[in-house]
């Protein structure tokens, strides 16, 4: 992409300027950051009054959370007239049962509609769907 910095592999991670990420809106972005931090084992890399971000131990990607005062929880599966999802996150796991149990312990919900055997559609505490899946 034009306008982005490029770095060689020896550049220290925190000195890089080519970070990229996905940002989710939430009524309580700090609580959602803690949920995903615990779910994924990623550290909270940044927090301020407007939101937070978590990052894996390596790489230059992040998952951000920003406050949304008018947040409307999405509905899965889509329903006429209801707030639709605009994206979802996918996480590959090696033990689907254990991953689902862990997500539930942290406050996720298992969606009623499950379209595939090797995938579990989960809802985070703000209602964003995310999928846990095993490669089949």
C-alpha positions as CSV (number, residue, x, y, z in Angstrom):
1,X,0.0,0.0,0.0
2,X,1.3,3.4,-0.8
3,X,2.2,5.6,2.1
4,X,3.1,2.7,4.5
5,X,6.5,2.2,5.9
6,X,8.4,-1.0,5.1
7,X,10.9,-2.6,7.5
8,X,13.4,-5.4,7.4
9,X,13.0,-8.3,9.8
10,X,15.7,-6.9,12.1
11,X,13.7,-3.8,13.0
12,X,12.4,-4.0,16.6
13,X,8.7,-4.6,16.8
14,X,7.9,-1.5,18.8
15,X,9.9,0.7,16.4
16,X,7.9,-0.3,13.4
17,X,5.4,2.0,11.7
18,X,3.5,-0.6,9.7
19,X,1.0,-1.8,12.4
20,X,-2.4,-2.8,11.2
21,X,-5.6,-3.9,13.0
22,X,-9.3,-4.3,13.3
23,X,-11.3,-2.1,15.6
24,X,-14.6,-3.1,17.1
25,X,-17.1,-0.7,18.6
26,X,-18.5,-1.4,22.0
27,X,-20.4,0.2,24.8
28,X,-17.5,-0.7,27.2
29,X,-14.3,-1.1,25.1
30,X,-12.2,-1.7,28.2
31,X,-14.2,-4.7,29.3
32,X,-14.2,-6.1,25.7
33,X,-10.4,-5.6,25.5
34,X,-10.1,-7.6,28.8
35,X,-12.3,-10.3,27.4
36,X,-10.3,-10.8,24.2
37,X,-7.0,-10.4,26.1
38,X,-8.0,-13.3,28.3
39,X,-9.4,-15.3,25.4
40,X,-6.4,-15.0,23.2
41,X,-3.6,-14.5,25.7
42,X,-2.7,-11.2,24.1
43,X,-1.5,-8.3,26.2
44,X,-3.4,-5.0,26.5
45,X,-1.0,-2.8,24.5
46,X,-2.9,0.6,24.8
47,X,-5.7,2.1,26.9
48,X,-7.2,5.6,26.9
49,X,-10.5,7.2,27.6
50,X,-11.9,6.3,24.2
51,X,-10.8,2.6,24.0
52,X,-8.1,0.0,24.2
53,X,-6.1,-2.3,22.0
54,X,-4.6,-5.8,22.4
55,X,-1.7,-7.3,20.5
56,X,-0.1,-10.7,20.2
57,X,3.4,-11.2,21.5
58,X,4.8,-11.1,18.0
59,X,4.0,-9.3,14.8
60,X,2.5,-5.9,14.1
61,X,-1.2,-6.6,14.2
62,X,-3.7,-5.5,16.9
63,X,-7.3,-5.8,17.8
64,X,-8.8,-2.5,18.9
65,X,-11.9,-1.5,20.8
66,X,-13.5,1.9,20.7
67,X,-16.4,3.4,22.6
68,X,-19.7,3.7,20.9
69,X,-22.4,5.5,22.9
70,X,-25.2,4.5,20.4
71,X,-24.0,0.9,20.1
72,X,-26.6,-1.6,19.0
73,X,-25.9,-5.3,19.5
74,X,-25.8,-7.2,16.2
75,X,-28.0,-10.2,15.6
76,X,-26.8,-13.6,14.3
77,X,-28.1,-15.0,12.1
78,X,-29.4,-11.9,10.3
79,X,-33.0,-10.9,10.9
80,X,-35.1,-8.5,8.9
81,X,-35.0,-5.0,10.6
82,X,-32.4,-6.0,13.2
83,X,-28.8,-4.7,13.4
84,X,-26.7,-6.9,11.0
85,X,-23.2,-8.0,11.6
86,X,-20.7,-6.3,9.3
87,X,-17.8,-8.6,10.1
88,X,-16.7,-11.4,12.4
89,X,-13.4,-12.8,13.7
90,X,-12.2,-16.3,13.1
91,X,-9.8,-18.2,15.4
92,X,-8.4,-21.6,14.5
93,X,-8.1,-23.9,17.5
94,X,-6.9,-27.5,17.9
95,X,-9.5,-28.5,20.6
96,X,-12.9,-27.0,19.8
97,X,-14.5,-28.3,22.9
98,X,-11.9,-26.8,25.2
99,X,-11.8,-23.5,23.3
100,X,-15.6,-23.2,23.5
101,X,-15.6,-23.9,27.3
102,X,-12.9,-21.3,27.8
103,X,-14.8,-18.7,25.8
104,X,-17.9,-19.5,27.9
105,X,-16.0,-19.1,31.1
106,X,-14.9,-15.7,30.1
107,X,-18.5,-14.5,29.3
108,X,-19.1,-15.4,25.7
109,X,-22.3,-17.1,24.5
110,X,-22.7,-19.9,22.1
111,X,-24.9,-18.7,19.2
112,X,-28.2,-20.7,18.7
113,X,-27.5,-21.1,14.9
114,X,-24.4,-23.3,14.2
115,X,-24.0,-23.8,10.5
116,X,-21.0,-26.2,10.5
117,X,-19.7,-29.2,12.6
118,X,-16.1,-28.0,12.8
119,X,-17.0,-24.4,13.7
120,X,-18.7,-22.9,16.7
121,X,-20.2,-19.4,16.3
122,X,-19.7,-17.5,19.6
123,X,-20.9,-14.1,20.7
124,X,-18.6,-11.9,22.7
125,X,-20.0,-9.9,25.7
126,X,-21.0,-7.0,23.3
127,X,-22.6,-9.4,20.9
128,X,-20.0,-9.5,18.1
129,X,-19.9,-12.9,16.6
130,X,-16.6,-14.8,16.4
131,X,-15.9,-18.3,15.2
132,X,-13.8,-20.9,16.8
133,X,-12.9,-23.6,14.2
134,X,-10.7,-26.7,13.7
135,X,-9.2,-27.3,10.3
136,X,-10.9,-30.3,8.8
